[in-house]
Amino acid sequence: MNFNWLKNKKFTVIAAVLSTMLAAGTLAGCSNVSKSDFDALEKRVEALEKGTDNESGDKNSSETNKSGKSTASPKTSSKPSSDNGEFENVSKAIDVQEYDYIDADDNKFSFFIFDNTSNFDVNARIEIVCKDADDKVLQESEKKVPGLSKGESSFASFKVDKDTETIVRTVYYEEYKGKDVSIGDISARAIRAQGGANITIRNSGSAEAEDIKYLTLFFSGDDLVGFDSDKVPDIEASSSKTLASVCYEEFDSPKVYVAIDDE
């Protein structure tokens, strides 16, 4: 049920009734209603009719999907931090893919992969709300994905409550202005190896790359069967580092992503 719709509908009805009363002069004719109160009421009715009244409800509402495993629906801020009108639609060009994983100890993890196909470099912020089977809130968490350059991918990862059945996510974007570190000069590739993968991370920039982390996801077909994540040692300009990424499960293919570690 759309509770925002009900709320807006209620205020529409109230506005209509008050407008009728004002037109009929019933309120103005009451001896206990002052002119200032009457004028304030007229302004209130105007605001209700326009849908701009502060009490008419939040226009942004998160979406929830429920299934056998945790899922989520992306939402973006209605007020991105940008003066560029084109940036308003940036969320449509950024794909956010969720992968969920339960390890041998029943610990649950959720990984969100951001693929920026927009024309903008962005900073992203993702908020999640974890709920159990009874829709009770178990956990609220937030992560930042800074310096996500156009044409690049990055990630955010969460360890979630073991009783989580549903994840509601909200994603906000702001335009990256070049003041912070960007991953535009950082690339990564994974090659399958015995017991995991060899991942090579390259810094193509002119300055040393610091505070970088990686995430390797191991797949068997389309199923996520393992992951590995860690910090990357500092990489000098125009240099690469190769690291061993371990997986103890049988897998077909590894995929590696990098992000700026701001934690």
Phi and psi restraints in degrees (value plus and minus 20) as a CYANA .aco file:
   2 ASN   PHI    -109.8   -69.8
   2 ASN   PSI      77.5   117.5
   3 PHE   PHI     -89.0   -49.0
   3 PHE   PSI     -51.7   -11.7
   4 ASN   PHI     -82.8   -42.8
   4 ASN   PSI     -57.2   -17.2
   5 TRP   PHI     -84.2   -44.2
   5 TRP   PSI     -63.8   -23.8
   6 LEU   PHI     -81.2   -41.2
   6 LEU   PSI     -62.8   -22.8
   7 LYS   PHI     -82.9   -42.9
   7 LYS   PSI     -65.6   -25.6
   8 ASN   PHI     -85.3   -45.3
   8 ASN   PSI     -58.2   -18.2
   9 LYS   PHI     -83.4   -43.4
   9 LYS   PSI     -61.8   -21.8
  10 LYS   PHI     -80.7   -40.7
  10 LYS   PSI     -64.7   -24.7
  11 PHE   PHI     -91.0   -51.0
  11 PHE   PSI     -49.3    -9.3
  12 THR   PHI     -84.1   -44.1
  12 THR   PSI     -64.0   -24.0
  13 VAL   PHI     -83.4   -43.4
  13 VAL   PSI     -65.7   -25.7
  14 ILE   PHI     -79.7   -39.7
  14 ILE   PSI     -64.2   -24.2
  15 ALA   PHI     -80.6   -40.6
  15 ALA   PSI     -61.0   -21.0
  16 ALA   PHI     -84.6   -44.6
  16 ALA   PSI     -63.2   -23.2
  17 VAL   PHI     -85.1   -45.1
  17 VAL   PSI     -67.1   -27.1
  18 LEU   PHI     -83.3   -43.3
  18 LEU   PSI     -57.9   -17.9
  19 SER   PHI     -81.7   -41.7
  19 SER   PSI     -61.6   -21.6
  20 THR   PHI     -83.1   -43.1
  20 THR   PSI     -62.3   -22.3
  21 MET   PHI     -86.1   -46.1
  21 MET   PSI     -60.0   -20.0
  22 LEU   PHI     -84.8   -44.8
  22 LEU   PSI     -63.4   -23.4
  23 ALA   PHI     -82.4   -42.4
  23 ALA   PSI     -55.2   -15.2
  24 ALA   PHI     -99.7   -59.7
  24 ALA   PSI     -33.1     6.9
  25 GLY   PHI      58.5    98.5
  25 GLY   PSI      -6.9    33.1
  26 THR   PHI     -88.3   -48.3
  26 THR   PSI     -58.0   -18.0
  27 LEU   PHI     -95.7   -55.7
  27 LEU   PSI     -60.8   -20.8
  28 ALA   PHI     -85.1   -45.1
  28 ALA   PSI     -47.5    -7.5
  29 GLY   PHI    -103.4   -63.4
  29 GLY   PSI     -27.0    13.0
  30 CYS   PHI     -94.1   -54.1
  30 CYS   PSI     116.4   156.4
  31 SER   PHI     -90.8   -50.8
  31 SER   PSI     -42.8    -2.8
  32 ASN   PHI    -117.1   -77.1
  32 ASN   PSI      -7.4    32.6
  33 VAL   PHI    -131.8   -91.8
  33 VAL   PSI      96.9   136.9
  34 SER   PHI     -97.2   -57.2
  34 SER   PSI     144.3   184.3
  35 LYS   PHI     -83.8   -43.8
  35 LYS   PSI     -58.3   -18.3
  36 SER   PHI     -85.0   -45.0
  36 SER   PSI     -59.7   -19.7
  37 ASP   PHI     -84.1   -44.1
  37 ASP   PSI     -59.8   -19.8
  38 PHE   PHI     -84.2   -44.2
  38 PHE   PSI     -64.4   -24.4
  39 ASP   PHI     -82.7   -42.7
  39 ASP   PSI     -60.7   -20.7
  40 ALA   PHI     -83.3   -43.3
  40 ALA   PSI     -57.9   -17.9
  41 LEU   PHI     -86.1   -46.1
  41 LEU   PSI     -59.4   -19.4
  42 GLU   PHI     -79.6   -39.6
  42 GLU   PSI     -63.3   -23.3
  43 LYS   PHI     -84.0   -44.0
  43 LYS   PSI     -56.9   -16.9
  44 ARG   PHI     -83.0   -43.0
  44 ARG   PSI     -63.5   -23.5
  45 VAL   PHI     -83.8   -43.8
  45 VAL   PSI     -63.4   -23.4
  46 GLU   PHI     -75.5   -35.5
  46 GLU   PSI     -65.7   -25.7
  47 ALA   PHI     -84.7   -44.7
  47 ALA   PSI     -60.1   -20.1
  48 LEU   PHI     -85.4   -45.4
  48 LEU   PSI     -60.3   -20.3
  49 GLU   PHI     -87.7   -47.7
  49 GLU   PSI     -51.7   -11.7
  50 LYS   PHI    -103.5   -63.5
  50 LYS   PSI     -32.1     7.9
  51 GLY   PHI      56.9    96.9
  51 GLY   PSI       1.1    41.1
  52 THR   PHI    -128.0   -88.0
  52 THR   PSI     -14.9    25.1
  53 ASP   PHI     -86.2   -46.2
  53 ASP   PSI     119.9   159.9
  54 ASN   PHI     -85.3   -45.3
  54 ASN   PSI     -40.1    -0.1
  55 GLU   PHI    -118.3   -78.3
  55 GLU   PSI     -11.5    28.5
  56 SER   PHI    -105.0   -65.0
  56 SER   PSI     -17.3    22.7
  57 GLY   PHI      86.9   126.9
  57 GLY   PSI     134.1   174.1
  58 ASP   PHI     -94.2   -54.2
  58 ASP   PSI     113.5   153.5
  59 LYS   PHI    -102.3   -62.3
  59 LYS   PSI     -31.0     9.0
  60 ASN   PHI    -124.9   -84.9
  60 ASN   PSI     105.8   145.8
  61 SER   PHI    -155.3  -115.3
  61 SER   PSI     115.6   155.6
  62 SER   PHI     -93.4   -53.4
  62 SER   PSI     133.0   173.0
  63 GLU   PHI    -125.9   -85.9
  63 GLU   PSI     127.2   167.2
  64 THR   PHI    -148.2  -108.2
  64 THR   PSI     112.3   152.3
  65 ASN   PHI    -135.0   -95.0
  65 ASN   PSI     117.6   157.6
  66 LYS   PHI    -138.6   -98.6
  66 LYS   PSI     117.8   157.8
  67 SER   PHI    -177.9  -137.9
  67 SER   PSI    -188.0  -148.0
  68 GLY   PHI     -85.1   -45.1
  68 GLY   PSI     -44.8    -4.8
  69 LYS   PHI    -151.8  -111.8
  69 LYS   PSI     149.7   189.7
  70 SER   PHI     -84.1   -44.1
  70 SER   PSI     110.9   150.9
  71 THR   PHI    -153.4  -113.4
  71 THR   PSI     154.8   194.8
  72 ALA   PHI    -178.8  -138.8
  72 ALA   PSI     140.1   180.1
  73 SER   PHI    -143.3  -103.3
  73 SER   PSI     108.0   148.0
  74 PRO   PHI     -95.3   -55.3
  74 PRO   PSI     121.2   161.2
  75 LYS   PHI    -152.5  -112.5
  75 LYS   PSI     131.8   171.8
  76 THR   PHI    -142.6  -102.6
  76 THR   PSI     136.9   176.9
  77 SER   PHI     -82.0   -42.0
  77 SER   PSI     118.3   158.3
  78 SER   PHI     -98.6   -58.6
  78 SER   PSI     -27.8    12.2
  79 LYS   PHI    -150.5  -110.5
  79 LYS   PSI      51.2    91.2
  80 PRO   PHI     -81.6   -41.6
  80 PRO   PSI     131.1   171.1
  81 SER   PHI    -102.7   -62.7
  81 SER   PSI      60.8   100.8
  82 SER   PHI    -179.0  -139.0
  82 SER   PSI     124.2   164.2
  83 ASP   PHI    -108.7   -68.7
  83 ASP   PSI     -25.8    14.2
  84 ASN   PHI    -106.2   -66.2
  84 ASN   PSI      98.6   138.6
  85 GLY   PHI     -81.8   -41.8
  85 GLY   PSI     -51.4   -11.4
  86 GLU   PHI     -84.5   -44.5
  86 GLU   PSI     -44.6    -4.6
  87 PHE   PHI     -88.2   -48.2
  87 PHE   PSI     -39.4     0.6
  88 GLU   PHI     -76.4   -36.4
  88 GLU   PSI     -49.6    -9.6
  89 ASN   PHI    -122.6   -82.6
  89 ASN   PSI      -3.2    36.8
  90 VAL   PHI     -82.7   -42.7
  90 VAL   PSI     -52.5   -12.5
  91 SER   PHI     -81.9   -41.9
  91 SER   PSI     -46.7    -6.7
  92 LYS   PHI     -89.2   -49.2
  92 LYS   PSI     -41.3    -1.3
  93 ALA   PHI    -124.1   -84.1
  93 ALA   PSI     -12.4    27.6
  94 ILE   PHI    -137.3   -97.3
  94 ILE   PSI      93.7   133.7
  95 ASP   PHI    -107.5   -67.5
  95 ASP   PSI     114.1   154.1
  96 VAL   PHI    -139.8   -99.8
  96 VAL   PSI      92.5   132.5
  97 GLN   PHI    -124.9   -84.9
  97 GLN   PSI     112.5   152.5
  98 GLU   PHI    -124.8   -84.8
  98 GLU   PSI     116.1   156.1
  99 TYR   PHI    -147.3  -107.3
  99 TYR   PSI     111.6   151.6
 100 ASP   PHI    -134.3   -94.3
 100 ASP   PSI     125.1   165.1
 101 TYR   PHI    -163.9  -123.9
 101 TYR   PSI     118.0   158.0
 102 ILE   PHI    -140.2  -100.2
 102 ILE   PSI     103.2   143.2
 103 ASP   PHI    -107.0   -67.0
 103 ASP   PSI    -194.9  -154.9
 104 ALA   PHI     -85.2   -45.2
 104 ALA   PSI     -41.2    -1.2
 105 ASP   PHI    -118.2   -78.2
 105 ASP   PSI      -5.5    34.5
 106 ASP   PHI      46.7    86.7
 106 ASP   PSI      -2.0    38.0
 107 ASN   PHI     -93.7   -53.7
 107 ASN   PSI     120.9   160.9
 108 LYS   PHI    -131.3   -91.3
 108 LYS   PSI     119.2   159.2
 109 PHE   PHI    -152.8  -112.8
 109 PHE   PSI     126.2   166.2
 110 SER   PHI    -148.1  -108.1
 110 SER   PSI     111.6   151.6
 111 PHE   PHI    -139.5   -99.5
 111 PHE   PSI     114.7   154.7
 112 PHE   PHI    -139.6   -99.6
 112 PHE   PSI      98.3   138.3
 113 ILE   PHI    -121.6   -81.6
 113 ILE   PSI     103.4   143.4
 114 PHE   PHI    -120.2   -80.2
 114 PHE   PSI     106.4   146.4
 115 ASP   PHI    -139.4   -99.4
 115 ASP   PSI      86.7   126.7
 116 ASN   PHI    -111.4   -71.4
 116 ASN   PSI      80.7   120.7
 117 THR   PHI    -124.4   -84.4
 117 THR   PSI      -5.9    34.1
 118 SER   PHI     -99.6   -59.6
 118 SER   PSI    -198.9  -158.9
 119 ASN   PHI    -116.8   -76.8
 119 ASN   PSI      -5.3    34.7
 120 PHE   PHI    -145.6  -105.6
 120 PHE   PSI     126.7   166.7
 121 ASP   PHI    -105.0   -65.0
 121 ASP   PSI     114.6   154.6
 122 VAL   PHI    -153.2  -113.2
 122 VAL   PSI     139.4   179.4
 123 ASN   PHI    -127.7   -87.7
 123 ASN   PSI     113.2   153.2
 124 ALA   PHI    -136.2   -96.2
 124 ALA   PSI     131.1   171.1
 125 ARG   PHI    -155.2  -115.2
 125 ARG   PSI     108.6   148.6
 126 ILE   PHI    -138.9   -98.9
 126 ILE   PSI     110.5   150.5
 127 GLU   PHI    -133.0   -93.0
 127 GLU   PSI     116.4   156.4
 128 ILE   PHI    -145.5  -105.5
 128 ILE   PSI     127.4   167.4
 129 VAL   PHI    -144.2  -104.2
 129 VAL   PSI      99.5   139.5
 130 CYS   PHI    -117.0   -77.0
 130 CYS   PSI     113.5   153.5
 131 LYS   PHI    -148.3  -108.3
 131 LYS   PSI     131.9   171.9
 132 ASP   PHI    -109.1   -69.1
 132 ASP   PSI    -191.0  -151.0
 133 ALA   PHI     -85.1   -45.1
 133 ALA   PSI     -42.2    -2.2
 134 ASP   PHI    -115.6   -75.6
 134 ASP   PSI      -7.3    32.7
 135 ASP   PHI      49.8    89.8
 135 ASP   PSI      -1.1    38.9
 136 LYS   PHI    -101.9   -61.9
 136 LYS   PSI     115.2   155.2
 137 VAL   PHI     -93.0   -53.0
 137 VAL   PSI     104.5   144.5
 138 LEU   PHI    -123.9   -83.9
 138 LEU   PSI     -50.3   -10.3
 139 GLN   PHI    -181.2  -141.2
 139 GLN   PSI     121.4   161.4
 140 GLU   PHI    -148.6  -108.6
 140 GLU   PSI     105.6   145.6
 141 SER   PHI    -158.4  -118.4
 141 SER   PSI     141.2   181.2
 142 GLU   PHI    -163.5  -123.5
 142 GLU   PSI     121.0   161.0
 143 LYS   PHI    -157.2  -117.2
 143 LYS   PSI     131.7   171.7
 144 LYS   PHI    -127.4   -87.4
 144 LYS   PSI     126.5   166.5
 145 VAL   PHI    -145.0  -105.0
 145 VAL   PSI      62.6   102.6
 146 PRO   PHI    -102.0   -62.0
 146 PRO   PSI     136.9   176.9
 147 GLY   PHI      41.0    81.0
 147 GLY   PSI      20.4    60.4
 148 LEU   PHI    -105.7   -65.7
 148 LEU   PSI      82.0   122.0
 149 SER   PHI     -95.2   -55.2
 149 SER   PSI     134.0   174.0
 150 LYS   PHI     -82.0   -42.0
 150 LYS   PSI     118.0   158.0
 151 GLY   PHI      63.8   103.8
 151 GLY   PSI     -19.2    20.8
 152 GLU   PHI    -133.4   -93.4
 152 GLU   PSI     146.8   186.8
 153 SER   PHI    -142.1  -102.1
 153 SER   PSI     134.9   174.9
 154 SER   PHI    -174.6  -134.6
 154 SER   PSI    -193.8  -153.8
 155 PHE   PHI    -169.5  -129.5
 155 PHE   PSI     141.5   181.5
 156 ALA   PHI    -155.1  -115.1
 156 ALA   PSI     119.2   159.2
 157 SER   PHI    -148.8  -108.8
 157 SER   PSI     126.5   166.5
 158 PHE   PHI    -155.8  -115.8
 158 PHE   PSI     121.1   161.1
 159 LYS   PHI    -116.3   -76.3
 159 LYS   PSI     102.3   142.3
 160 VAL   PHI    -131.3   -91.3
 160 VAL   PSI     144.1   184.1
 161 ASP   PHI     -77.7   -37.7
 161 ASP   PSI     122.9   162.9
 162 LYS   PHI     -83.9   -43.9
 162 LYS   PSI     -44.1    -4.1
 163 ASP   PHI    -111.1   -71.1
 163 ASP   PSI     -11.5    28.5
 164 THR   PHI     -85.4   -45.4
 164 THR   PSI     108.1   148.1
 165 GLU   PHI    -136.8   -96.8
 165 GLU   PSI     -45.4    -5.4
 166 THR   PHI    -156.5  -116.5
 166 THR   PSI     118.4   158.4
 167 ILE   PHI    -141.8  -101.8
 167 ILE   PSI     104.9   144.9
 168 VAL   PHI    -123.7   -83.7
 168 VAL   PSI     105.1   145.1
 169 ARG   PHI    -138.9   -98.9
 169 ARG   PSI     126.4   166.4
 170 THR   PHI    -150.8  -110.8
 170 THR   PSI     108.7   148.7
 171 VAL   PHI    -138.1   -98.1
 171 VAL   PSI     112.7   152.7
 172 TYR   PHI    -138.0   -98.0
 172 TYR   PSI     123.9   163.9
 173 TYR   PHI    -146.4  -106.4
 173 TYR   PSI     126.8   166.8
 174 GLU   PHI    -156.2  -116.2
 174 GLU   PSI     132.2   172.2
 175 GLU   PHI     -92.3   -52.3
 175 GLU   PSI     112.5   152.5
 176 TYR   PHI     -96.5   -56.5
 176 TYR   PSI     105.1   145.1
 177 LYS   PHI    -122.2   -82.2
 177 LYS   PSI     -13.3    26.7
 178 GLY   PHI      64.6   104.6
 178 GLY   PSI     -11.2    28.8
 179 LYS   PHI    -107.0   -67.0
 179 LYS   PSI     -41.2    -1.2
 180 ASP   PHI    -131.7   -91.7
 180 ASP   PSI     156.1   196.1
 181 VAL   PHI     -89.5   -49.5
 181 VAL   PSI     122.9   162.9
 182 SER   PHI    -141.5  -101.5
 182 SER   PSI     132.0   172.0
 183 ILE   PHI    -113.9   -73.9
 183 ILE   PSI      -8.7    31.3
 184 GLY   PHI     -78.9   -38.9
 184 GLY   PSI     -49.0    -9.0
 185 ASP   PHI    -115.7   -75.7
 185 ASP   PSI     -18.4    21.6
 186 ILE   PHI    -128.6   -88.6
 186 ILE   PSI     108.1   148.1
 187 SER   PHI    -150.0  -110.0
 187 SER   PSI     138.9   178.9
 188 ALA   PHI    -166.6  -126.6
 188 ALA   PSI     127.3   167.3
 189 ARG   PHI    -163.0  -123.0
 189 ARG   PSI     132.8   172.8
 190 ALA   PHI    -144.3  -104.3
 190 ALA   PSI     114.7   154.7
 191 ILE   PHI    -140.8  -100.8
 191 ILE   PSI     108.3   148.3
 192 ARG   PHI     -80.4   -40.4
 192 ARG   PSI     116.8   156.8
 193 ALA   PHI    -161.3  -121.3
 193 ALA   PSI     152.1   192.1
 194 GLN   PHI     -85.1   -45.1
 194 GLN   PSI     105.0   145.0
 195 GLY   PHI      57.4    97.4
 195 GLY   PSI      -6.2    33.8
 196 GLY   PHI     132.6   172.6
 196 GLY   PSI    -151.1  -111.1
 197 ALA   PHI    -168.0  -128.0
 197 ALA   PSI     132.0   172.0
 198 ASN   PHI    -117.4   -77.4
 198 ASN   PSI     100.8   140.8
 199 ILE   PHI    -130.4   -90.4
 199 ILE   PSI     113.2   153.2
 200 THR   PHI    -133.4   -93.4
 200 THR   PSI     103.3   143.3
 201 ILE   PHI    -135.0   -95.0
 201 ILE   PSI     104.9   144.9
 202 ARG   PHI    -135.1   -95.1
 202 ARG   PSI     118.6   158.6
 203 ASN   PHI    -127.0   -87.0
 203 ASN   PSI      87.9   127.9
 204 SER   PHI    -112.4   -72.4
 204 SER   PSI     -18.9    21.1
 205 GLY   PHI    -100.9   -60.9
 205 GLY   PSI     159.4   199.4
 206 SER   PHI    -117.4   -77.4
 206 SER   PSI     -18.5    21.5
 207 ALA   PHI    -148.0  -108.0
 207 ALA   PSI     139.7   179.7
 208 GLU   PHI     -84.4   -44.4
 208 GLU   PSI     118.5   158.5
 209 ALA   PHI    -113.5   -73.5
 209 ALA   PSI     101.6   141.6
 210 GLU   PHI    -142.2  -102.2
 210 GLU   PSI     142.4   182.4
 211 ASP   PHI      36.0    76.0
 211 ASP   PSI      26.6    66.6
 212 ILE   PHI    -127.3   -87.3
 212 ILE   PSI     121.8   161.8
 213 LYS   PHI    -149.0  -109.0
 213 LYS   PSI     138.8   178.8
 214 TYR   PHI    -146.1  -106.1
 214 TYR   PSI     139.0   179.0
 215 LEU   PHI    -155.8  -115.8
 215 LEU   PSI     102.1   142.1
 216 THR   PHI    -128.4   -88.4
 216 THR   PSI     106.1   146.1
 217 LEU   PHI    -128.4   -88.4
 217 LEU   PSI     111.6   151.6
 218 PHE   PHI    -129.1   -89.1
 218 PHE   PSI     106.2   146.2
 219 PHE   PHI    -136.5   -96.5
 219 PHE   PSI     123.9   163.9
 220 SER   PHI    -135.5   -95.5
 220 SER   PSI      83.6   123.6
 221 GLY   PHI      47.3    87.3
 221 GLY   PSI    -145.2  -105.2
 222 ASP   PHI    -117.5   -77.5
 222 ASP   PSI     -20.4    19.6
 223 ASP   PHI    -112.2   -72.2
 223 ASP   PSI     113.6   153.6
 224 LEU   PHI     -99.4   -59.4
 224 LEU   PSI     100.0   140.0
 225 VAL   PHI    -135.6   -95.6
 225 VAL   PSI     -24.7    15.3
 226 GLY   PHI    -195.8  -155.8
 226 GLY   PSI     144.2   184.2
 227 PHE   PHI    -172.4  -132.4
 227 PHE   PSI     142.1   182.1
 228 ASP   PHI    -167.9  -127.9
 228 ASP   PSI     116.7   156.7
 229 SER   PHI    -166.7  -126.7
 229 SER   PSI     120.6   160.6
 230 ASP   PHI    -185.2  -145.2
 230 ASP   PSI     151.4   191.4
 231 LYS   PHI     -99.0   -59.0
 231 LYS   PSI     133.1   173.1
 232 VAL   PHI    -123.3   -83.3
 232 VAL   PSI     112.2   152.2
 233 PRO   PHI     -78.7   -38.7
 233 PRO   PSI     132.2   172.2
 234 ASP   PHI     -74.2   -34.2
 234 ASP   PSI     119.0   159.0
 235 ILE   PHI    -137.6   -97.6
 235 ILE   PSI     105.5   145.5
 236 GLU   PHI     -86.4   -46.4
 236 GLU   PSI     141.1   181.1
 237 ALA   PHI     -77.5   -37.5
 237 ALA   PSI     120.4   160.4
 238 SER   PHI      34.6    74.6
 238 SER   PSI      19.4    59.4
 239 SER   PHI    -154.3  -114.3
 239 SER   PSI     148.8   188.8
 240 SER   PHI    -153.2  -113.2
 240 SER   PSI     137.8   177.8
 241 LYS   PHI    -152.6  -112.6
 241 LYS   PSI     119.1   159.1
 242 THR   PHI    -132.5   -92.5
 242 THR   PSI     109.0   149.0
 243 LEU   PHI    -144.2  -104.2
 243 LEU   PSI     134.8   174.8
 244 ALA   PHI    -112.7   -72.7
 244 ALA   PSI     105.6   145.6
 245 SER   PHI    -132.6   -92.6
 245 SER   PSI     101.7   141.7
 246 VAL   PHI    -118.1   -78.1
 246 VAL   PSI     120.8   160.8
 247 CYS   PHI    -159.6  -119.6
 247 CYS   PSI     109.9   149.9
 248 TYR   PHI    -115.8   -75.8
 248 TYR   PSI     -22.1    17.9
 249 GLU   PHI    -122.9   -82.9
 249 GLU   PSI     140.0   180.0
 250 GLU   PHI     -91.8   -51.8
 250 GLU   PSI     111.7   151.7
 251 PHE   PHI    -165.3  -125.3
 251 PHE   PSI     143.0   183.0
 252 ASP   PHI    -119.9   -79.9
 252 ASP   PSI     -63.5   -23.5
 253 SER   PHI    -166.8  -126.8
 253 SER   PSI     122.5   162.5
 254 PRO   PHI    -124.2   -84.2
 254 PRO   PSI     128.4   168.4
 255 LYS   PHI    -150.8  -110.8
 255 LYS   PSI     114.4   154.4
 256 VAL   PHI    -141.0  -101.0
 256 VAL   PSI     122.9   162.9
 257 TYR   PHI    -153.6  -113.6
 257 TYR   PSI     134.0   174.0
 258 VAL   PHI    -144.2  -104.2
 258 VAL   PSI     135.1   175.1
 259 ALA   PHI    -170.7  -130.7
 259 ALA   PSI     141.9   181.9
 260 ILE   PHI    -102.3   -62.3
 260 ILE   PSI     108.4   148.4
 261 ASP   PHI    -107.9   -67.9
 261 ASP   PSI      81.5   121.5
 262 ASP   PHI    -127.5   -87.5
 262 ASP   PSI      -4.4    35.6
